[in-house]
Amino acid sequence: MLKPMLSATIAALAVLSVGCMSSQTSAPKAKVDKVSASKPKNDYNITVNYELGMHCTGFDFTYCCVLPPYNSVQSQVIKTATGKKKYPELLESDEEDHGILVDGKKRMKLAYGFVNNTYSEGNKLAYWSVPYDVNGDGKYSKDENVANAYWTHLYVYKDLKGTNPTGGSKDSDKKYVGLQIPVPMDNGPAGAAVPSPMKDGFLHYTGEHGTQVYTKSPVLDNVPILLTNPGIWDALGLPLTPFTDRGVAKSPLTLVESDIRPFQENWVALVNEKDGKPVLDSHTGEPVRFVGTNPIDVPACSRCHSNEAANGKKFNLYKQERAFWKGLGASDWIANLKATSVSVLEMHDDKNGTDFLKNYKPNGREVSNRIGRDPVLCQKCHADNVIGVLQSEMHKGKDGKEKPIQPLTQALHFSHLKKAPLPDSHGRAGACQACHPSHRQDGGLDGLLITKDGKNAFADGDNRDAKGCFAGRDVHTNQNKDTDGVETKEHLNAIGNWLQENVTQIGNDKGGKGLWCTNCHSQISRELYQRDNITQAFKQEGVTLRNKSIEAIAKALGMKNVQELADTYLDPKIVLNSKGEADVEKSHVLDFWNPDHMTPDIAVIALKGNGPLVTKDADGDINVSILSANPMTKISKANLPKGATGSTAVPYTAASHGKEYWLSAGEPHCANCHAAPYVEGQGGAAFPINQPGKYSLMRYSKGHAGIACQACHQSIHGLYPVDPGTDSTAYKQAAMYNPDGSHGPIKCAACHEVNDSGVPFLVKEGDDDYLFKGKSIVNDYDAAVSWMHESAPDLGGKIPDEDDD
């Protein structure tokens, strides 16, 4: 069903194509109309965005792995308005075939790919080629490799829409990814059900239910994991690497760090269903094709773990491993990466009593399996919500009691920030950008935050002068954001105003440098989230602290004054102790990763006596009874299920050993700093990733007419307008939509015909439906955009009905 769109924005990423297909270059030219800044410049707008904000992964899985390769393509297709009184339309799929896009009688497909990056396994990636005993029978059979081993915690019953014919949770009815559903080479983990190859692929429509798999938590079977929201065209979990085809036409041993290209260029094009020929735009005669950024980078672990910065004098196996690979002709960078893997495993064995290197022979000549065992996959022991592993293995604590191994992200971040915080002269932790993506698209290595001997290059300066996947890239750190984009207001709340005045100083004529990682990834996100009980997110109706004064927020969070709030939550710093490590009590940066932090509630469950009311499935697995996905809901005894004696809200720690990390409850939100209606919608469709009554993650939010927030603003950490020197791909995307060539966010004219103020002609003077705070929006673009955000349907990520639009 086609959805008409009301006024305002639209959009997405993308740009003029590079390296078009041969069939496109010979296409006949159509009549070219004069470009107008008041009319859409395209017949169709295809939004193109990624799904993770700051993804990084290794590419050699022969030793160990922290994160697997996993990049997604997400799109929506808008047929633009063809007159002043015409509505744009959000196009969906054929009801019987979710691979076919329908526009009236036209039937098309959405082809996708990556510019100069058409494959991964081989000289870019060692993943499918690395053996792993997936079923644990002591033998290596077909499809037993790391690529399949990584996803065996995910399962379906019938399809990727969450269909469960029996309604039960019997293990024998489940089809596990990597076991019953092997992952094809160069595909994402959903590739066996819906092909998602690196080359020659087509996007698939997620429909009313989204793309969904299941996983198991400690207290519940069939925990739904919504990989993509309803109403999106997607290709899931692609094994993208940061190496182009031309850049690695050589032995992988000779790769160097400057070969990394972190902002890979993704394209999506409309083609005819029957013959695959490109659909041509009537304005230009060119194929309807758009591009977007898909970020993927390699972490900088080797800058500490291949030298004494991490190993000190105690750990030395890395030296032998490095020497071995150098003897085979490896580049310094590759030899250091190999050495780093051994360093990490040796230190883990020493600290935690594991025996990962029990069979390692540093003087052996083996090249394909140096550690004498299957690779160490961290999530096989550590819970990690980011890939849907909700259960940790158990171990004995110092008190002798069995308890879950701590979440992976907590183990990594807390230990590194404590041991090696690498503060700059302002006390802001540099370890964030040191480990996370920090390479540049031009391959230059100057200006990286961390030096080759593991020090902060900006220790005497400001971390924000580094360039990378966050620093200096998007609207939060782009010093030219007010001269190179749409130049609309920031619309900040009390917290946002404090940060702009005291930290970012962009937008207030002080020549500031923007935010740093720890201004957003702080404990205040959890504190605000816990207190939210919103009924309409965009109007911020219901209960919340987010629209209060900075003094009221400080008081509500138990702070003596605003300065304590700032030091603890808004701009936390590193305080070093006598060892040069972070003082855990005084360095509030660590609060976010501290094992004892306050964890928000996940849901209301039924109680029986002093514990939860539980049932057991056919396999004897325990399942709690969830009464409400909104943890603020008050359940009366009259609504309790049979056998229940009460109800209570429980924290995420009760449901996932991964706690709330990387879920809505544990992540920063636009609503932390921006005033309504410039906020996310509430959750619901993606429970337990998000929840009704609470602000959703931006990547799961929809706004105007059911369009994803990322469509108009791009994905988090790459929000328009970006700095062209850091991310040249995203820089040109918005300009492909905006008729005036501005670099984002996307303007109303991208999809509507607009008046001289940039407001759609559909908006009528004197119509009370088009007022924002009592003021007509007809000739006020900023008010029109505010109206558009506020009037969006707040449906938790679902596809809106026509009446909701």
VOLO-37138 format. One record per residue (C-alpha): residue in one letter; x, y, z. Coordinates in steps of 0.05 Angstrom, whole numbers, always signed. Layout:
REM residues N
A; X; Y; Z
...
***
This chain:
REM residues 805
M; +0; +0; +0
L; +26; +69; -18
K; +29; +120; +37
P; +18; +194; +19
M; +65; +242; +54
L; +46; +309; +83
S; +94; +367; +86
A; +165; +376; +103
T; +227; +336; +98
I; +250; +273; +66
A; +312; +243; +48
A; +374; +208; +58
L; +443; +198; +36
A; +473; +188; -28
V; +501; +219; -89
L; +517; +219; -160
S; +541; +150; -177
V; +612; +131; -188
G; +629; +74; -233
C; +560; +61; -264
M; +543; -6; -294
S; +557; -14; -368
S; +483; -20; -383
Q; +474; +49; -353
T; +526; +84; -393
S; +492; +67; -459
A; +422; +89; -437
P; +387; +142; -480
K; +384; +213; -454
A; +317; +241; -433
K; +298; +315; -438
V; +331; +353; -382
D; +289; +404; -345
K; +315; +468; -316
V; +337; +457; -244
S; +293; +493; -194
A; +305; +501; -120
S; +230; +499; -108
K; +216; +432; -140
P; +243; +361; -128
K; +303; +347; -172
N; +289; +273; -177
D; +230; +228; -196
Y; +248; +182; -139
N; +290; +192; -77
I; +323; +129; -51
T; +347; +139; +20
V; +411; +101; +35
N; +437; +95; +106
Y; +475; +46; +149
E; +451; +15; +214
L; +510; +21; +262
G; +540; +86; +283
M; +614; +69; +291
H; +628; -1; +268
C; +697; -32; +272
T; +721; -103; +263
G; +783; -144; +249
F; +793; -180; +184
D; +837; -238; +208
F; +797; -287; +250
T; +850; -341; +257
Y; +867; -321; +329
C; +808; -286; +361
C; +752; -237; +348
V; +718; -181; +387
L; +667; -163; +334
P; +648; -197; +270
P; +640; -160; +204
Y; +568; -135; +200
N; +546; -76; +157
S; +475; -65; +133
V; +442; -25; +78
Q; +376; +8; +94
S; +332; +47; +46
Q; +264; +77; +34
V; +238; +99; -34
I; +198; +163; -43
K; +162; +181; -107
T; +168; +256; -107
A; +111; +306; -118
T; +94; +325; -190
G; +55; +388; -175
K; +40; +440; -122
K; -20; +402; -96
K; +10; +333; -105
Y; +34; +289; -48
P; +98; +249; -49
E; +89; +174; -38
L; +129; +126; +4
L; +133; +63; -39
E; +127; -8; -13
S; +132; -78; -41
D; +88; -127; -76
E; +47; -162; -22
E; +68; -231; -47
D; +140; -215; -65
H; +179; -170; -18
G; +235; -164; -68
I; +191; -125; -117
L; +179; -50; -109
V; +112; -26; -136
D; +94; +42; -164
G; +25; +36; -194
K; +34; -12; -252
K; +110; -6; -251
R; +148; -63; -219
M; +220; -52; -201
K; +277; -78; -158
L; +328; -43; -115
A; +398; -66; -136
Y; +454; -49; -87
G; +529; -56; -81
F; +592; -21; -60
V; +636; +22; -104
N; +701; -15; -117
N; +686; -65; -61
T; +652; -127; -90
Y; +678; -184; -46
S; +709; -196; +22
E; +733; -267; +34
G; +804; -279; +9
N; +856; -224; +9
K; +810; -178; +49
L; +781; -225; +100
A; +797; -292; +134
Y; +728; -313; +161
W; +695; -369; +121
S; +764; -398; +107
V; +779; -405; +182
P; +756; -474; +209
Y; +715; -477; +273
D; +681; -537; +303
V; +611; -507; +303
N; +573; -568; +328
G; +627; -590; +377
D; +635; -661; +352
G; +710; -656; +345
K; +709; -655; +269
Y; +708; -602; +215
S; +650; -614; +168
K; +622; -571; +112
D; +604; -500; +133
E; +641; -507; +199
N; +679; -442; +202
V; +682; -377; +241
A; +629; -343; +197
N; +578; -396; +218
A; +603; -404; +290
Y; +591; -331; +305
W; +515; -332; +297
T; +492; -397; +328
H; +456; -360; +384
L; +405; -332; +334
Y; +347; -374; +308
V; +281; -372; +271
Y; +223; -420; +266
K; +199; -407; +195
D; +221; -340; +167
L; +252; -273; +182
K; +185; -242; +201
G; +182; -276; +269
T; +132; -329; +248
N; +126; -384; +300
P; +75; -436; +276
T; +70; -473; +343
G; +75; -413; +388
G; +122; -452; +433
S; +197; -450; +447
K; +218; -523; +438
D; +291; -525; +417
S; +279; -579; +365
D; +232; -532; +328
K; +285; -478; +322
K; +328; -467; +261
Y; +395; -438; +283
V; +437; -392; +241
G; +503; -425; +226
L; +476; -495; +239
Q; +410; -510; +204
I; +418; -444; +166
P; +490; -437; +143
V; +515; -369; +122
P; +535; -366; +49
M; +604; -337; +33
D; +605; -261; +27
N; +534; -257; +54
G; +505; -232; +119
P; +478; -281; +171
A; +407; -274; +142
G; +434; -292; +73
A; +407; -363; +70
A; +335; -338; +81
V; +340; -272; +43
P; +403; -266; +1
S; +448; -209; +22
P; +511; -216; -19
M; +567; -166; -28
K; +555; -167; -103
D; +494; -172; -149
G; +444; -166; -92
F; +375; -135; -85
L; +344; -102; -24
H; +286; -137; +11
Y; +226; -102; +41
T; +215; -115; +115
G; +140; -106; +112
E; +93; -98; +172
H; +136; -140; +219
G; +207; -119; +203
T; +265; -167; +198
Q; +266; -208; +261
V; +303; -266; +291
Y; +302; -296; +361
T; +352; -308; +415
K; +350; -335; +486
S; +359; -297; +551
P; +373; -325; +620
V; +299; -321; +638
L; +262; -322; +571
D; +262; -361; +507
N; +242; -329; +441
V; +269; -260; +457
P; +256; -222; +392
I; +314; -185; +360
L; +288; -135; +309
L; +346; -128; +261
T; +309; -76; +218
N; +246; -36; +231
P; +182; -49; +192
G; +175; -10; +127
I; +248; -11; +107
W; +285; -40; +47
D; +348; -75; +73
A; +408; -120; +62
L; +432; -147; +129
G; +499; -159; +162
L; +543; -155; +101
P; +616; -176; +114
L; +643; -109; +90
T; +716; -93; +100
P; +751; -25; +95
F; +792; -48; +35
T; +775; -33; -37
D; +783; -83; -94
R; +839; -43; -126
G; +872; -25; -60
V; +885; -98; -41
A; +904; -129; -108
K; +964; -160; -73
S; +983; -209; -19
P; +945; -195; +47
L; +1012; -200; +82
T; +1033; -135; +49
L; +973; -93; +70
V; +991; -29; +106
E; +951; +15; +152
S; +943; +69; +99
D; +904; +19; +56
I; +845; +28; +103
R; +785; +66; +74
P; +736; +72; +131
F; +678; +106; +94
Q; +659; +55; +41
E; +612; +80; -13
N; +547; +42; -19
W; +500; +50; -78
V; +427; +32; -89
A; +393; +36; -157
L; +324; +25; -186
V; +321; -28; -241
N; +263; -58; -280
E; +238; -124; -252
K; +238; -163; -317
D; +301; -143; -354
G; +343; -111; -299
K; +354; -48; -340
P; +362; +17; -302
V; +302; +62; -289
L; +318; +131; -318
D; +302; +197; -284
S; +260; +243; -328
H; +298; +305; -306
T; +368; +282; -326
G; +360; +219; -367
E; +409; +186; -318
P; +395; +122; -280
V; +360; +129; -213
R; +418; +113; -169
F; +440; +140; -102
V; +500; +129; -57
G; +512; +129; +18
T; +567; +118; +69
N; +577; +50; +102
P; +631; +60; +155
I; +677; +3; +173
D; +745; +10; +205
V; +799; -30; +239
P; +812; -14; +313
A; +880; +10; +334
C; +895; -45; +385
S; +964; -57; +355
R; +988; +13; +375
C; +991; -12; +447
H; +991; -88; +443
S; +1049; -96; +395
N; +1097; -60; +441
E; +1111; -47; +515
A; +1054; +3; +523
A; +1006; -55; +539
N; +1054; -114; +549
G; +1106; -80; +594
K; +1164; -125; +612
K; +1119; -183; +634
F; +1088; -207; +569
N; +1136; -224; +513
L; +1103; -275; +466
Y; +1081; -219; +420
K; +1154; -207; +402
Q; +1163; -278; +375
E; +1098; -275; +337
R; +1117; -210; +305
A; +1186; -236; +286
F; +1154; -298; +254
W; +1110; -258; +207
K; +1165; -209; +190
G; +1207; -268; +170
L; +1152; -287; +120
G; +1154; -218; +88
A; +1095; -187; +124
S; +1089; -111; +130
D; +1102; -80; +198
W; +1027; -67; +205
I; +1006; -139; +191
A; +1061; -167; +235
N; +1038; -121; +291
L; +966; -143; +283
K; +986; -216; +289
A; +1029; -200; +350
T; +971; -162; +381
S; +926; -223; +379
V; +977; -264; +417
S; +988; -206; +466
V; +913; -201; +482
L; +906; -277; +492
E; +969; -281; +535
M; +945; -225; +580
H; +875; -255; +585
D; +904; -322; +606
D; +946; -289; +659
K; +891; -246; +688
N; +832; -294; +683
G; +862; -363; +688
T; +842; -384; +617
D; +885; -428; +574
F; +876; -399; +505
L; +950; -406; +489
K; +958; -476; +519
N; +975; -505; +451
Y; +1010; -445; +422
K; +1080; -459; +395
P; +1114; -393; +380
N; +1171; -427; +345
G; +1127; -470; +302
R; +1120; -460; +227
E; +1043; -465; +224
V; +1012; -405; +188
S; +937; -421; +187
N; +927; -439; +260
R; +981; -410; +304
I; +946; -421; +371
G; +931; -496; +363
R; +856; -490; +375
D; +794; -459; +346
P; +796; -383; +346
V; +774; -349; +410
L; +707; -315; +398
C; +695; -269; +457
Q; +619; -274; +456
K; +623; -349; +468
C; +637; -331; +541
H; +617; -257; +547
A; +546; -232; +536
D; +543; -178; +483
N; +476; -146; +465
V; +504; -114; +402
I; +501; -182; +367
G; +444; -211; +408
V; +484; -255; +457
L; +444; -245; +522
Q; +476; -301; +563
S; +546; -305; +591
E; +583; -367; +613
M; +587; -375; +689
H; +650; -370; +732
K; +666; -370; +806
G; +676; -302; +837
K; +724; -285; +893
D; +670; -305; +942
G; +667; -374; +911
K; +596; -364; +883
E; +578; -377; +811
K; +561; -315; +772
P; +558; -294; +699
I; +621; -269; +665
Q; +615; -194; +656
P; +589; -165; +590
L; +642; -158; +536
T; +635; -83; +526
Q; +640; -71; +601
A; +702; -115; +608
L; +736; -79; +550
H; +718; -7; +565
F; +725; -8; +641
S; +793; -41; +641
H; +822; +1; +585
L; +795; +67; +612
K; +822; +49; +681
K; +891; +26; +659
A; +903; +71; +599
P; +854; +130; +599
L; +902; +173; +557
P; +873; +240; +577
D; +885; +304; +538
S; +902; +371; +571
H; +828; +381; +588
G; +823; +314; +624
R; +779; +282; +571
A; +795; +208; +559
G; +832; +195; +494
A; +825; +120; +496
C; +757; +125; +461
Q; +784; +149; +394
A; +848; +110; +403
C; +812; +43; +400
H; +751; +61; +358
P; +753; +79; +285
S; +800; +137; +273
H; +828; +128; +203
R; +816; +175; +145
Q; +787; +164; +76
D; +849; +192; +42
G; +893; +140; +76
G; +934; +192; +113
L; +958; +173; +182
D; +977; +242; +206
G; +932; +268; +261
L; +912; +200; +290
L; +899; +206; +364
I; +943; +149; +386
T; +1017; +144; +369
K; +1052; +80; +347
D; +1079; +70; +417
G; +1011; +76; +450
K; +1011; +149; +473
N; +960; +204; +464
A; +986; +250; +409
F; +942; +305; +438
A; +961; +296; +511
D; +982; +369; +513
G; +926; +391; +469
D; +853; +374; +453
N; +828; +305; +432
R; +778; +339; +387
D; +833; +361; +340
A; +840; +288; +317
K; +801; +266; +257
G; +763; +201; +252
C; +696; +165; +251
F; +670; +215; +303
A; +719; +270; +317
G; +713; +326; +266
R; +663; +287; +224
D; +589; +301; +236
V; +545; +359; +258
H; +566; +352; +331
T; +639; +364; +314
N; +636; +399; +246
Q; +659; +470; +258
N; +630; +490; +190
K; +560; +463; +203
D; +528; +532; +200
T; +559; +551; +134
D; +553; +487; +94
G; +485; +456; +108
V; +413; +477; +118
E; +434; +523; +175
T; +372; +512; +218
K; +372; +524; +293
E; +399; +474; +343
H; +334; +471; +384
L; +369; +453; +449
N; +341; +437; +518
A; +375; +457; +584
I; +428; +403; +579
G; +442; +420; +506
N; +448; +494; +522
W; +498; +479; +577
L; +540; +436; +531
Q; +539; +486; +475
E; +561; +542; +521
N; +613; +503; +560
V; +638; +448; +513
T; +619; +450; +439
Q; +618; +526; +429
I; +596; +512; +357
G; +536; +553; +338
N; +548; +609; +388
D; +604; +645; +350
K; +660; +622; +395
G; +696; +579; +345
G; +688; +515; +385
K; +708; +444; +370
G; +645; +407; +386
L; +629; +349; +432
W; +674; +292; +454
C; +653; +218; +463
T; +645; +224; +538
N; +597; +282; +534
C; +545; +234; +506
H; +566; +166; +531
S; +555; +182; +604
Q; +512; +158; +660
I; +462; +214; +651
S; +431; +176; +592
R; +410; +121; +639
E; +387; +169; +694
L; +341; +207; +646
Y; +316; +144; +613
Q; +297; +112; +679
R; +252; +171; +696
D; +217; +176; +629
N; +144; +155; +621
I; +125; +192; +558
T; +58; +184; +523
Q; +75; +225; +460
A; +149; +230; +446
F; +151; +287; +396
K; +107; +332; +439
Q; +142; +306; +501
E; +77; +292; +536
G; +78; +250; +598
V; +131; +246; +652
T; +203; +267; +637
L; +261; +309; +664
R; +284; +328; +595
N; +242; +392; +590
K; +263; +418; +659
S; +315; +471; +677
I; +387; +450; +688
E; +378; +466; +763
A; +316; +422; +767
I; +351; +365; +732
A; +410; +369; +779
K; +364; +368; +839
A; +323; +309; +813
L; +387; +269; +802
G; +411; +281; +873
M; +465; +332; +856
K; +482; +390; +902
N; +486; +439; +845
V; +496; +446; +770
Q; +572; +442; +776
E; +567; +373; +808
L; +520; +352; +752
A; +570; +377; +701
D; +630; +343; +732
T; +594; +277; +742
Y; +551; +271; +680
L; +556; +327; +628
D; +631; +333; +619
P; +664; +280; +662
K; +740; +280; +664
I; +797; +233; +681
V; +832; +241; +748
L; +898; +203; +750
N; +925; +167; +811
S; +997; +158; +831
K; +1004; +99; +782
G; +982; +141; +724
E; +916; +103; +720
A; +846; +131; +726
D; +822; +140; +797
V; +757; +100; +795
E; +722; +141; +849
K; +740; +209; +821
S; +740; +195; +746
H; +666; +197; +730
V; +681; +177; +658
L; +684; +106; +685
D; +614; +110; +715
F; +584; +91; +649
W; +624; +26; +647
N; +627; +12; +722
P; +599; -57; +738
D; +559; -26; +795
H; +525; +29; +755
M; +450; +41; +760
T; +415; -1; +708
P; +346; +22; +682
D; +285; -22; +685
I; +264; -65; +626
A; +193; -87; +641
V; +140; -105; +693
I; +137; -179; +709
A; +90; -221; +751
L; +112; -245; +819
K; +97; -307; +859
G; +116; -301; +932
N; +187; -274; +938
G; +206; -287; +866
P; +182; -283; +794
L; +124; -324; +769
V; +156; -373; +720
T; +134; -427; +673
K; +176; -481; +640
D; +174; -500; +567
A; +180; -569; +535
D; +256; -567; +546
G; +250; -546; +619
D; +273; -475; +604
I; +248; -422; +652
N; +205; -365; +625
V; +181; -305; +666
S; +114; -272; +654
I; +120; -202; +625
L; +59; -159; +641
S; +81; -95; +608
A; +139; -73; +564
N; +135; -5; +596
P; +169; -12; +664
M; +131; +49; +691
T; +63; +15; +681
K; +23; +4; +745
I; -8; -66; +744
S; -67; -76; +790
K; -79; -143; +823
A; -142; -151; +780
N; -97; -156; +718
L; -49; -208; +746
P; -45; -276; +713
K; -67; -339; +750
G; -19; -357; +806
A; +12; -288; +811
T; +14; -252; +877
G; +41; -185; +854
S; +82; -149; +802
T; +146; -109; +799
A; +190; -72; +750
V; +257; -108; +739
P; +323; -80; +711
Y; +357; -102; +648
T; +406; -142; +690
A; +349; -190; +706
A; +337; -204; +632
S; +406; -200; +599
H; +476; -214; +624
G; +494; -159; +573
K; +455; -110; +617
E; +430; -50; +578
Y; +493; -38; +537
W; +479; -16; +465
L; +404; -17; +477
S; +359; +44; +483
A; +366; +44; +559
G; +442; +48; +556
E; +454; +93; +497
P; +454; +169; +486
H; +392; +200; +457
C; +378; +262; +416
A; +327; +278; +470
N; +384; +285; +521
C; +404; +351; +490
H; +351; +372; +440
A; +284; +402; +456
A; +220; +370; +431
P; +200; +359; +376
Y; +273; +348; +354
V; +276; +281; +391
E; +268; +207; +376
G; +201; +172; +377
Q; +185; +124; +432
G; +200; +50; +427
G; +155; -9; +421
A; +165; -47; +356
A; +236; -68; +376
F; +224; -89; +449
P; +268; -106; +487
I; +318; -63; +448
N; +270; -5; +461
Q; +206; +3; +501
P; +140; +40; +498
G; +140; +100; +544
K; +215; +110; +533
Y; +256; +144; +479
S; +280; +97; +425
L; +348; +94; +394
M; +354; +142; +336
R; +368; +84; +288
Y; +301; +53; +306
S; +261; +118; +303
K; +214; +143; +250
G; +185; +212; +240
H; +147; +249; +185
A; +101; +201; +147
G; +138; +140; +174
I; +205; +160; +145
A; +265; +138; +185
C; +301; +194; +222
Q; +365; +170; +190
A; +336; +183; +121
C; +337; +258; +130
H; +393; +265; +180
Q; +439; +206; +163
S; +461; +155; +214
I; +490; +172; +282
H; +563; +195; +283
G; +554; +215; +210
L; +497; +264; +218
Y; +490; +319; +165
P; +525; +364; +151
V; +591; +326; +155
D; +661; +353; +145
P; +681; +338; +73
G; +754; +328; +92
T; +735; +270; +138
D; +676; +237; +104
S; +673; +257; +30
T; +619; +206; +14
A; +565; +229; +63
Y; +583; +301; +45
K; +556; +293; -25
Q; +496; +251; -7
A; +448; +305; +17
A; +466; +350; -42
M; +437; +297; -88
Y; +369; +308; -56
N; +367; +382; -39
P; +351; +421; -102
D; +394; +479; -77
G; +455; +433; -69
S; +461; +443; +7
H; +493; +387; +46
G; +439; +369; +95
P; +396; +355; +131
I; +346; +342; +75
K; +298; +399; +57
C; +224; +396; +42
A; +238; +413; -31
A; +272; +345; -39
C; +203; +314; -43
H; +152; +371; -46
E; +142; +432; -89
V; +153; +491; -43
N; +141; +566; -39
D; +194; +620; -33
S; +202; +604; +41
G; +216; +531; +26
V; +150; +508; +55
P; +107; +459; +14
F; +49; +489; -25
L; +4; +438; +10
V; +7; +483; +71
K; -50; +533; +68
E; -53; +602; +99
G; -106; +606; +153
D; -112; +531; +162
D; -109; +515; +236
D; -78; +447; +219
Y; -14; +483; +200
L; +3; +521; +263
F; +64; +511; +307
K; +56; +540; +376
G; -1; +583; +349
K; +40; +611; +292
S; +27; +598; +218
I; +82; +559; +184
V; +66; +582; +113
N; +124; +631; +108
D; +169; +606; +164
Y; +213; +548; +144
D; +240; +534; +214
A; +169; +533; +242
A; +148; +487; +185
V; +204; +438; +201
S; +185; +440; +274
W; +112; +428; +256
M; +133; +369; +213
H; +172; +337; +270
E; +118; +349; +321
S; +61; +322; +278
A; +96; +257; +262
P; +60; +193; +283
D; +91; +165; +346
L; +81; +90; +334
G; +144; +59; +362
G; +173; +43; +293
K; +112; +13; +260
I; +87; +32; +191
P; +35; +88; +198
D; -34; +81; +169
E; -58; +134; +121
D; -98; +166; +177
D; -35; +170; +219
D; +0; +210; +165
***
